[in-house]
Each structure stands twice: as C-alpha cells, then as structure tokens.
C-alpha cells in the first residue's frame, strides 16, 4: 500500500477535526461493540482493506469473538447478532449504499423499533464517519481496495 498524498500534511486542521469527530462518537449513545460492527460492515461494502484490517483488529482488542467477525458479511443469515445489532447493520448498509430514493421506510422502521431517536442520530453520524474515512483512504492510498 502506498500513499498518493498525505492528507494530514496537506489539510492538518481538517484532518485533526475529523479525528476529533471520530473520538467524540466513542462517547455517544452507540456502544463500542456496535460501532466496531458498523465500521467493519461499511469498510467491507466500500472495499477499504486498510480500514477493514484496522477495525477487525480493534474489534478483537475490544473483545469481539472471531465467529462474529467472520459473520459480519453474512449478518442476515447468521444467528450471532441481536435484533439491535441487526438493525444497526441494516441502517449502516442503507446509508452506505444510499440509493436515489434514500432509505426505505421499512429499514427506518426496523431501526426505530430498536433504537431511540438519539441513538439513530448518533448511529447515522458514526456511519457517516466511517464512510468518510473509507473514501479518504480509497482515494489517497493505493492498494487499499479488495
């Protein structure tokens, strides 16, 4: 993997604020194990090998089990995830692969059944953050896509 350009060197204040934004998410309404899952799932969808590698390692450090890590890509078929986790993964996929007509009502209702409005808001910001990091890395690092 090689760097096309150094975003930190070129835009240090923006980079610093984006890191701070990510750190602020850690004190939000969404628990760390779910943040780990959504970072992994968005990185899988976006094909960001750099982020996927980093977030799988972080999830393991946070105590996530191997089997669940292997099942993130097949969460719909797996019995390893709670209804809350499933709703968060569905929301992550919907925002990451946002279509021309936005998020379907069915997906919103699913997440609304499991999360409060504050949690949905915080989850949405977390999904936005990982998608931003994926896009930054995919654009500025070569060899990061699967």
C-alpha positions as CSV (number, residue, x, y, z in Angstrom):
1,X,0.0,0.0,0.0
2,X,1.4,3.4,-0.9
3,X,0.2,6.9,-0.2
4,X,-0.8,9.2,-3.1
5,X,-0.7,12.2,-0.9
6,X,-0.6,12.9,2.8
7,X,-4.0,14.4,3.8
8,X,-2.7,15.2,7.3
9,X,0.2,17.2,5.9
10,X,-2.0,19.0,3.3
11,X,-5.0,19.7,5.4
12,X,-3.9,19.3,9.1
13,X,-6.8,21.2,10.7
14,X,-9.4,19.3,8.7
15,X,-7.7,16.0,9.5
16,X,-7.5,16.9,13.2
17,X,-11.2,17.9,13.3
18,X,-12.2,14.7,11.6
19,X,-10.2,12.6,14.1
20,X,-11.8,14.6,16.9
21,X,-15.2,13.9,15.4
22,X,-14.5,10.2,15.4
23,X,-13.3,10.3,19.0
24,X,-16.5,12.2,20.0
25,X,-18.5,9.3,18.6
26,X,-17.0,7.0,21.2
27,X,-18.8,8.9,23.9
28,X,-22.1,8.9,22.1
29,X,-25.2,6.7,22.5
30,X,-24.0,3.8,20.5
31,X,-22.0,1.2,22.4
32,X,-18.5,0.2,21.3
33,X,-19.3,-3.3,20.1
34,X,-21.9,-1.9,17.6
35,X,-19.5,0.8,16.5
36,X,-17.0,-1.9,15.7
37,X,-19.5,-3.9,13.7
38,X,-20.7,-0.9,11.7
39,X,-17.1,0.2,10.9
40,X,-16.3,-3.4,9.7
41,X,-19.5,-3.7,7.6
42,X,-19.2,-0.3,5.9
43,X,-15.5,-1.0,5.2
44,X,-16.4,-4.3,3.6
45,X,-19.1,-2.7,1.4
46,X,-16.7,0.1,0.4
47,X,-13.8,-2.3,-0.3
48,X,-11.5,-0.4,2.0
49,X,-8.9,-3.0,3.0
50,X,-6.9,-0.6,5.2
51,X,-10.0,0.3,7.3
52,X,-11.3,-3.2,7.4
53,X,-8.0,-4.6,8.7
54,X,-7.8,-1.8,11.3
55,X,-11.3,-2.2,12.5
56,X,-11.2,-6.0,12.7
57,X,-8.1,-5.7,14.9
58,X,-9.7,-3.1,17.1
59,X,-12.9,-5.2,17.5
60,X,-10.7,-8.1,18.6
61,X,-8.9,-5.8,21.1
62,X,-12.4,-4.8,22.4
63,X,-13.2,-8.4,23.0
64,X,-15.3,-9.3,19.9
65,X,-15.4,-13.0,19.1
66,X,-13.8,-14.5,16.0
67,X,-17.0,-16.2,14.8
68,X,-19.0,-12.9,14.9
69,X,-16.2,-11.1,13.0
70,X,-16.5,-13.8,10.3
71,X,-20.2,-13.4,10.2
72,X,-20.5,-9.6,9.8
73,X,-20.6,-10.0,6.0
74,X,-23.5,-12.5,6.3
75,X,-25.3,-11.0,9.3
76,X,-28.7,-11.6,7.8
77,X,-28.2,-15.3,7.7
78,X,-26.2,-15.5,11.0
79,X,-27.7,-16.2,14.4
80,X,-24.8,-14.4,16.1
81,X,-26.4,-11.0,16.2
82,X,-29.1,-9.4,18.4
83,X,-32.1,-7.6,16.9
84,X,-30.4,-4.3,17.9
85,X,-27.2,-5.2,16.1
86,X,-29.1,-6.3,13.1
87,X,-31.0,-3.0,13.0
88,X,-27.7,-1.1,13.2
89,X,-26.2,-3.2,10.4
90,X,-29.2,-2.7,8.2
91,X,-29.0,1.1,8.8
92,X,-25.3,1.0,8.1
93,X,-25.9,-0.8,4.8
94,X,-28.7,1.6,3.8
95,X,-26.7,4.7,4.5
96,X,-23.5,3.3,2.9
97,X,-25.3,2.2,-0.3
98,X,-27.7,5.1,-0.4
99,X,-29.9,4.8,-3.4
100,X,-31.6,7.6,-5.4
101,X,-34.7,7.4,-3.1
102,X,-32.9,7.4,0.2
103,X,-33.5,4.9,3.0
104,X,-36.6,2.8,2.6
105,X,-39.3,3.2,5.3
106,X,-39.0,-0.5,6.2
107,X,-35.4,0.0,7.1
108,X,-36.1,3.1,9.1
109,X,-39.0,1.3,11.0
110,X,-36.7,-1.6,11.8
111,X,-34.0,0.7,13.3
112,X,-36.7,2.8,15.1
113,X,-38.0,-0.3,16.7
114,X,-34.6,-1.0,18.3
115,X,-33.1,2.4,18.9
116,X,-34.1,5.8,20.3
117,X,-34.1,8.9,18.2
118,X,-30.8,10.0,19.8
119,X,-29.3,6.6,19.1
120,X,-30.4,6.7,15.5
121,X,-28.8,10.1,15.2
122,X,-25.6,9.1,16.7
123,X,-25.5,5.9,14.6
124,X,-26.0,7.9,11.5
125,X,-23.1,10.2,12.4
126,X,-21.0,7.1,13.0
127,X,-21.9,5.6,9.6
128,X,-21.1,8.9,8.0
129,X,-17.7,9.0,9.7
130,X,-16.6,5.5,8.6
131,X,-17.8,6.2,5.1
132,X,-15.7,9.4,5.1
133,X,-12.6,7.5,6.3
134,X,-13.2,4.8,3.7
135,X,-13.5,7.3,0.9
136,X,-10.4,9.3,2.1
137,X,-8.3,6.1,2.3
138,X,-9.6,4.7,-1.0
139,X,-8.9,8.0,-2.8
140,X,-5.5,8.7,-1.2
141,X,-4.0,5.3,-0.6
142,X,-3.3,2.9,-3.5
143,X,-3.6,-0.8,-2.9
144,X,-6.4,-0.4,-0.3
145,X,-9.3,-1.8,-2.2
146,X,-10.0,-5.5,-2.1
